[in-house]
Amino acid sequence: MVLFNVHVGALITSLLLLSLLPKIDSSIENESGDIYHEKTKYFREENDISKSSSTWDKYVKLIEIAERNHRNQTDDNDRSVFHEQIDRDFSYWKNQPMSEIQKQFDTIVSIAKTRRLTLYQIIDHRLYRQAEDELIFPARNYGIEHFLLNIIDSLPDMEFLINTYDWPQNQLNIPILSFSKSLFSHDTDILYPAWSFWDGGPALGSVYPTGIGRWDIMRQTLNKARQSYPWTKKESRGFFRGSRTSSERDPLVLLSRSHPELLDAQYTKNQAWKSDADTLGYPPAGELKHEAFCQFKYLFNFRGVAASFRLRHLFLCGSLVLHVGSDWIEYFYDRLEPWYHYIPLETDLSDVENILLFAQNNDRLAGKIARQGRDFIWNHLTMDSVELYWKELLLEYYKLFGIEKSIVKKSKFVQVHRRPKP
């Protein structure tokens, strides 16, 4: 009887102690926004197979800092969430002598022809430009013009130069609108939302022979893929497919060959491909649609000739985006916060193996960053927000560069009309 009472007492004591412990929800989907209750978990022996706790600790601290900084940010409901980029782009021009800039505007037709830019004019809420046979990339202009025509009734008379090349123009005396620019070279171009949100996106072999496609459609396509591959069903490896446009990508492909348990990174053909030497000695991999990427937990983004058109698509997979380098940007990059929406990697990929191991061994935290990145792009980078950015951008442009004299339609310019949906 005494022994029985002892056992019962011990059982009751254990139950009381268990009732006082916090309940832990192990599901990724229901994870709290607070990462601090997770920290002790990162240093348990079973989550630290090959690295010391101090290795993981440096990453956790970076994420904690990003969490704190994010909480201190607020948005102005009267402006686009991306409006700070407009302010930043115009800061250079506000400090330049307007008289010198206006002299350049007097030769704007010559500048457009010499640099092969598109000169747009808005007159009485109508849109004009050079004839189509003078355009370098007509489909890119079509993508731009979709948004311009949507907001034309809100715009005053003005004229502006748009660059449809991949690289910025960096002119010091006249403003030029470009889709991408380099932070390191302090380009003076003013960023606009890329044409590929609507039309003129890059063609990718057999999977996207006429371009990736409209952003509004791809949003839905990738959202369905995300639902088919929720975080718990994704493969815990990194993934990359792309052509060898730069040797910067070589270390990732080589790491994949030596450590396939960490990632699957392979080169595909591009137009310049002639032999396996162009794909680092291996036969080129087959191309895949973006929704196939969603089956992997960690997706790599590299710049191309300029900023990558792929970045926004990767976020919608609900996978963790590993963004390589910080030089080339599009207009929405500034609001993406490293260690909160994505994990940044140095261009030399010196830390890529450690980052992949960290993500594999800290699955809940990796999933949380992936979800935060996806939610930001899904909620804020909408077609409506792209249109709003165009409107704010051009109104700010007019405020600074608008001229009092009437704008007269240039000789041989044609009026732009709406086109059928691509």
C-alpha positions as CSV (number, residue, x, y, z in Angstrom):
1,M,0.0,0.0,0.0
2,V,2.8,2.4,0.8
3,L,4.5,1.6,-2.5
4,F,1.3,2.2,-4.3
5,N,0.8,5.6,-2.6
6,V,4.4,6.6,-3.5
7,H,3.8,5.8,-7.2
8,V,0.5,7.6,-7.2
9,G,2.1,10.7,-5.6
10,A,4.9,10.7,-8.1
11,L,2.5,10.4,-11.0
12,I,0.4,13.3,-9.7
13,T,3.5,15.4,-9.2
14,S,4.6,14.7,-12.8
15,L,1.2,15.6,-14.2
16,L,1.2,18.9,-12.3
17,L,4.6,19.8,-13.6
18,L,3.6,18.9,-17.2
19,S,0.5,21.1,-16.9
20,L,2.7,24.1,-16.0
21,L,4.9,23.7,-19.1
22,P,4.0,25.9,-22.2
23,K,2.2,24.1,-25.0
24,I,4.3,24.0,-28.2
25,D,2.6,24.2,-31.6
26,S,5.0,22.4,-34.0
27,S,3.2,23.3,-37.2
28,I,4.8,25.8,-39.5
29,E,1.5,27.3,-40.5
30,N,0.6,28.3,-37.0
31,E,4.0,29.6,-36.0
32,S,4.0,32.8,-33.9
33,G,5.7,36.0,-35.2
34,D,8.0,35.9,-32.1
35,I,11.2,34.1,-32.8
36,Y,12.7,34.3,-29.3
37,H,10.8,31.3,-27.8
38,E,12.6,29.3,-30.6
39,K,16.1,30.3,-29.7
40,T,16.9,27.5,-27.3
41,K,15.7,25.0,-29.9
42,Y,18.4,26.0,-32.3
43,F,21.1,24.8,-30.1
44,R,19.8,21.4,-29.2
45,E,22.1,18.6,-30.1
46,E,19.7,17.1,-32.6
47,N,19.5,20.3,-34.5
48,D,23.2,20.9,-34.6
49,I,24.5,17.8,-36.4
50,S,27.6,19.2,-38.0
51,K,28.1,22.7,-36.8
52,S,28.7,24.4,-33.4
53,S,26.0,26.5,-31.8
54,S,28.0,29.6,-32.4
55,T,27.7,29.1,-36.1
56,W,24.0,29.1,-36.0
57,D,24.0,31.9,-33.4
58,K,25.3,34.5,-35.8
59,Y,22.4,33.8,-38.2
60,V,19.8,33.8,-35.4
61,K,21.1,37.2,-34.2
62,L,20.8,38.7,-37.7
63,I,17.2,37.4,-37.9
64,E,16.5,38.9,-34.5
65,I,17.8,42.3,-35.6
66,A,15.7,42.1,-38.7
67,E,12.7,41.3,-36.6
68,R,13.2,44.3,-34.4
69,N,13.8,46.7,-37.3
70,H,10.8,45.4,-39.1
71,R,8.5,46.1,-36.1
72,N,9.8,49.7,-36.1
73,Q,8.6,50.3,-39.6
74,T,5.3,52.0,-40.5
75,D,3.7,52.6,-43.8
76,D,2.0,55.8,-45.0
77,N,-1.5,54.8,-46.2
78,D,-1.6,57.8,-48.6
79,R,1.3,56.5,-50.7
80,S,2.5,53.4,-52.4
81,V,4.4,51.1,-50.1
82,F,7.3,51.5,-52.5
83,H,7.2,55.3,-52.7
84,E,10.5,55.7,-50.9
85,Q,12.3,54.5,-54.0
86,I,10.7,57.3,-56.0
87,D,12.0,59.8,-53.4
88,R,15.5,58.2,-53.5
89,D,15.6,58.3,-57.3
90,F,14.7,61.9,-57.6
91,S,17.0,63.0,-54.8
92,Y,19.9,63.4,-57.3
93,W,17.9,65.4,-59.7
94,K,16.5,67.8,-57.1
95,N,20.1,69.0,-56.5
96,Q,20.9,69.6,-60.2
97,P,20.5,73.0,-61.9
98,M,17.1,72.9,-63.7
99,S,18.3,75.4,-66.3
100,E,20.9,72.9,-67.6
101,I,18.4,70.1,-67.6
102,Q,15.9,72.1,-69.6
103,K,18.5,72.7,-72.2
104,Q,18.8,68.9,-72.6
105,F,15.0,68.7,-73.0
106,D,15.3,71.0,-76.0
107,T,17.3,68.3,-77.8
108,I,15.2,65.4,-76.4
109,V,14.4,64.0,-79.9
110,S,18.1,63.8,-80.8
111,I,18.9,62.1,-77.4
112,A,16.2,59.5,-78.0
113,K,17.5,58.7,-81.5
114,T,21.2,58.6,-80.5
115,R,20.7,56.4,-77.5
116,R,17.8,54.4,-79.0
117,L,15.4,55.3,-76.3
118,T,11.6,55.7,-76.5
119,L,10.3,59.2,-76.2
120,Y,6.8,59.3,-74.9
121,Q,4.5,62.4,-75.0
122,I,1.3,62.8,-73.1
123,I,-0.9,65.5,-74.7
124,D,-4.5,66.0,-73.7
125,H,-4.6,62.6,-72.1
126,R,-3.4,60.9,-75.2
127,L,-0.2,58.9,-75.5
128,Y,2.3,59.4,-78.4
129,R,5.7,57.9,-79.3
130,Q,7.9,57.0,-82.3
131,A,6.5,54.7,-84.9
132,E,6.7,51.0,-84.1
133,D,9.4,50.2,-86.6
134,E,11.7,52.5,-84.7
135,L,11.3,50.6,-81.4
136,I,14.1,48.3,-80.3
137,F,11.9,45.9,-78.3
138,P,8.3,46.5,-79.3
139,A,6.9,43.9,-76.8
140,R,8.6,45.7,-74.0
141,N,7.0,49.0,-75.0
142,Y,3.6,47.2,-75.1
143,G,4.1,46.1,-71.5
144,I,4.9,49.7,-70.5
145,E,2.0,51.2,-72.4
146,H,-0.5,49.0,-70.8
147,F,0.0,50.8,-67.5
148,L,0.5,54.3,-69.1
149,L,-2.9,54.0,-70.8
150,N,-4.5,52.8,-67.6
151,I,-3.5,56.1,-65.8
152,I,-3.5,58.5,-68.8
153,D,-6.6,60.4,-67.5
154,S,-4.7,61.3,-64.3
155,L,-1.6,62.6,-66.0
156,P,-0.8,66.2,-67.2
157,D,0.9,67.0,-70.4
158,M,4.5,65.9,-70.3
159,E,7.3,64.0,-72.2
160,F,9.8,61.6,-70.9
161,L,12.5,59.1,-72.1
162,I,12.1,55.4,-71.4
163,N,15.0,53.0,-71.7
164,T,14.0,49.4,-72.7
165,Y,17.5,48.0,-72.6
166,D,18.4,45.8,-69.7
167,W,21.2,48.1,-68.6
168,P,20.8,51.7,-67.2
169,Q,21.9,54.8,-69.1
170,N,23.4,56.8,-66.2
171,Q,23.1,60.2,-67.9
172,L,24.0,63.2,-65.7
173,N,22.1,66.0,-67.4
174,I,18.8,64.5,-68.4
175,P,16.5,62.0,-66.5
176,I,15.9,58.6,-68.1
177,L,13.5,56.0,-66.8
178,S,15.0,52.4,-66.6
179,F,13.7,49.2,-65.1
180,S,16.9,48.3,-63.3
181,K,20.1,50.0,-62.1
182,S,23.2,49.4,-60.1
183,L,23.6,50.7,-56.5
184,F,27.4,50.3,-56.6
185,S,27.8,52.5,-59.6
186,H,25.3,55.2,-58.4
187,D,23.3,55.2,-61.6
188,T,21.2,58.3,-62.0
189,D,18.3,56.5,-63.8
190,I,14.8,56.6,-62.4
191,L,13.3,53.2,-61.8
192,Y,10.0,52.2,-63.3
193,P,8.1,48.8,-63.0
194,A,9.4,46.5,-65.7
195,W,7.4,45.8,-68.8
196,S,7.3,42.1,-67.9
197,F,4.5,42.7,-65.4
198,W,2.3,42.8,-68.5
199,D,4.1,41.9,-71.7
200,G,7.6,41.5,-73.1
201,G,8.9,39.2,-70.4
202,P,12.0,37.1,-71.2
203,A,11.4,34.0,-73.4
204,L,12.9,30.9,-71.8
205,G,13.4,28.1,-74.4
206,S,10.6,25.6,-74.7
207,V,8.9,26.4,-71.3
208,Y,8.2,30.1,-72.0
209,P,8.8,30.5,-75.7
210,T,6.9,33.8,-75.8
211,G,7.8,35.1,-72.4
212,I,7.1,34.2,-68.8
213,G,3.7,35.9,-69.0
214,R,1.6,38.4,-67.2
215,W,2.2,38.9,-63.5
216,D,-1.5,38.7,-62.6
217,I,-1.8,35.3,-64.2
218,M,1.6,34.0,-62.9
219,R,0.5,35.1,-59.4
220,Q,-2.4,32.6,-59.5
221,T,-0.4,29.9,-61.2
222,L,2.4,30.1,-58.5
223,N,-0.1,30.3,-55.7
224,K,-1.7,27.0,-56.8
225,A,1.8,25.5,-57.0
226,R,2.5,26.7,-53.5
227,Q,-0.7,25.1,-52.2
228,S,0.3,21.8,-53.9
229,Y,3.7,22.0,-52.2
230,P,3.1,23.4,-48.7
231,W,6.3,23.8,-46.6
232,T,6.0,20.4,-44.9
233,K,5.9,18.7,-48.3
234,K,8.7,20.5,-50.0
235,E,12.1,18.9,-50.5
236,S,14.7,20.2,-48.0
237,R,17.2,21.1,-50.6
238,G,18.3,24.2,-52.5
239,F,17.3,24.5,-56.1
240,F,18.6,26.5,-59.1
241,R,18.1,26.3,-62.9
242,G,19.5,28.9,-65.2
243,S,22.0,29.5,-68.0
244,R,25.6,30.3,-67.4
245,T,25.4,34.0,-68.0
246,S,28.1,34.6,-65.4
247,S,30.8,32.6,-63.7
248,E,29.4,33.9,-60.4
249,R,27.0,31.0,-60.5
250,D,29.7,28.3,-60.9
251,P,30.4,27.7,-57.1
252,L,26.7,26.8,-56.6
253,V,26.7,24.3,-59.5
254,L,30.0,22.8,-58.3
255,L,28.7,22.5,-54.7
256,S,25.6,20.7,-56.1
257,R,27.8,18.2,-57.8
258,S,29.8,17.4,-54.7
259,H,26.9,17.7,-52.2
260,P,23.6,16.7,-53.9
261,E,22.0,16.2,-50.5
262,L,22.2,20.0,-50.1
263,L,21.0,21.3,-53.4
264,D,20.2,20.7,-57.0
265,A,21.8,23.4,-59.1
266,Q,22.3,22.9,-62.8
267,Y,22.9,24.9,-65.9
268,T,20.5,25.0,-68.8
269,K,21.2,26.0,-72.4
270,N,21.1,29.6,-73.6
271,Q,21.4,31.0,-77.1
272,A,25.2,31.0,-77.0
273,W,25.5,27.3,-75.9
274,K,27.7,25.3,-78.2
275,S,29.0,22.4,-76.2
276,D,29.1,21.0,-72.6
277,A,32.0,23.4,-72.0
278,D,29.3,26.1,-71.9
279,T,27.6,24.3,-69.0
280,L,30.7,23.7,-66.9
281,G,31.5,20.4,-68.5
282,Y,28.1,18.7,-68.0
283,P,25.3,18.2,-70.4
284,P,22.7,21.0,-70.0
285,A,19.7,20.3,-67.7
286,G,16.2,20.5,-69.0
287,E,14.3,23.7,-68.5
288,L,11.4,23.8,-66.0
289,K,8.5,26.1,-65.5
290,H,8.6,28.3,-62.4
291,E,5.8,26.3,-60.6
292,A,8.1,23.2,-60.6
293,F,10.6,25.2,-58.5
294,C,8.0,25.2,-55.7
295,Q,8.7,21.6,-54.7
296,F,12.0,22.8,-53.1
297,K,12.4,24.7,-49.8
298,Y,15.3,26.9,-50.8
299,L,15.4,28.8,-54.1
300,F,18.4,30.8,-55.4
301,N,18.1,34.1,-57.2
302,F,21.0,35.6,-59.2
303,R,21.1,38.7,-61.2
304,G,21.2,38.4,-65.0
305,V,22.6,41.1,-67.3
306,A,20.9,43.5,-64.8
307,A,18.3,42.7,-62.1
308,S,16.6,39.3,-62.4
309,F,13.0,39.1,-63.6
310,R,12.7,35.9,-61.6
311,L,13.0,37.2,-58.0
312,R,9.3,38.1,-57.5
313,H,8.2,34.8,-58.9
314,L,10.4,32.8,-56.5
315,F,8.7,34.3,-53.4
316,L,5.3,33.2,-54.5
317,C,6.3,29.5,-54.2
318,G,6.3,30.0,-50.4
319,S,9.9,28.8,-50.4
320,L,12.9,30.4,-48.7
321,V,14.5,32.8,-51.2
322,L,18.3,33.0,-51.1
323,H,19.2,36.2,-52.9
324,V,22.8,36.4,-54.2
325,G,24.4,39.9,-54.3
326,S,22.9,43.3,-53.5
327,D,24.0,45.5,-56.5
328,W,21.3,45.3,-59.1
329,I,17.8,46.3,-58.1
330,E,14.3,46.9,-59.4
331,Y,11.9,49.4,-58.0
332,F,10.4,47.1,-55.3
333,Y,13.7,45.6,-54.0
334,D,14.2,48.3,-51.3
335,R,11.2,47.2,-49.3
336,L,12.5,43.6,-49.2
337,E,14.3,43.2,-45.9
338,P,17.2,40.8,-45.6
339,W,16.9,38.2,-42.9
340,Y,13.2,39.0,-42.6
341,H,11.8,38.4,-46.1
342,Y,14.8,36.5,-47.6
343,I,18.3,35.4,-46.7
344,P,21.1,37.4,-48.5
345,L,24.2,35.7,-49.9
346,E,27.5,37.3,-50.8
347,T,28.3,37.3,-54.6
348,D,31.2,34.9,-54.0
349,L,28.9,32.4,-52.3
350,S,31.4,31.9,-49.6
351,D,28.7,31.2,-47.0
352,V,26.3,29.2,-49.1
353,E,27.0,25.8,-47.6
354,N,26.6,27.0,-44.0
355,I,23.4,28.8,-44.9
356,L,21.9,25.6,-46.4
357,L,22.9,23.6,-43.4
358,F,21.5,26.3,-41.1
359,A,18.2,26.2,-43.0
360,Q,18.0,22.4,-43.0
361,N,18.7,22.3,-39.2
362,N,16.4,25.2,-38.3
363,D,13.3,24.3,-40.3
364,R,10.7,26.3,-38.5
365,L,12.7,29.5,-38.7
366,A,13.5,29.0,-42.4
367,G,9.8,28.4,-43.0
368,K,8.9,31.5,-41.2
369,I,11.1,33.7,-43.3
370,A,9.8,32.0,-46.4
371,R,6.2,32.8,-45.4
372,Q,7.0,36.4,-44.6
373,G,8.6,36.9,-48.0
374,R,5.8,35.3,-49.8
375,D,3.1,37.3,-47.9
376,F,4.8,40.6,-48.6
377,I,5.0,40.0,-52.4
378,W,1.5,38.5,-52.5
379,N,0.0,41.4,-50.5
380,H,1.9,44.4,-51.9
381,L,3.3,43.6,-55.3
382,T,-0.1,43.5,-57.1
383,M,-1.1,44.8,-60.5
384,D,-2.9,47.6,-58.8
385,S,0.2,48.6,-56.9
386,V,2.3,48.5,-60.1
387,E,-0.2,50.9,-61.6
388,L,-0.2,53.1,-58.6
389,Y,3.6,53.3,-58.7
390,W,3.5,54.4,-62.3
391,K,1.1,57.1,-61.4
392,E,3.1,58.4,-58.4
393,L,6.3,58.2,-60.4
394,L,5.1,60.3,-63.3
395,L,3.3,62.9,-61.2
396,E,6.6,63.4,-59.2
397,Y,8.4,63.6,-62.6
398,Y,6.0,66.3,-63.8
399,K,6.4,68.2,-60.5
400,L,10.2,68.4,-61.0
401,F,10.5,68.5,-64.8
402,G,7.2,69.8,-66.1
403,I,7.6,72.8,-68.4
404,E,5.2,75.7,-68.7
405,K,5.1,75.9,-72.5
406,S,2.7,73.7,-74.4
407,I,4.0,70.3,-75.6
408,V,3.6,69.8,-79.3
409,K,3.4,66.4,-80.8
410,K,6.6,65.5,-82.5
411,S,6.7,64.9,-86.3
412,K,6.0,61.3,-87.3
413,F,5.0,60.4,-83.8
414,V,1.9,58.0,-83.6
415,Q,-0.8,57.8,-81.0
416,V,-0.7,54.7,-78.8
417,H,-3.9,52.7,-78.4
418,R,-4.9,49.8,-76.3
419,R,-3.8,46.4,-77.6
420,P,-5.5,43.0,-77.1
421,K,-4.4,41.2,-73.9
422,P,-1.3,39.1,-74.3
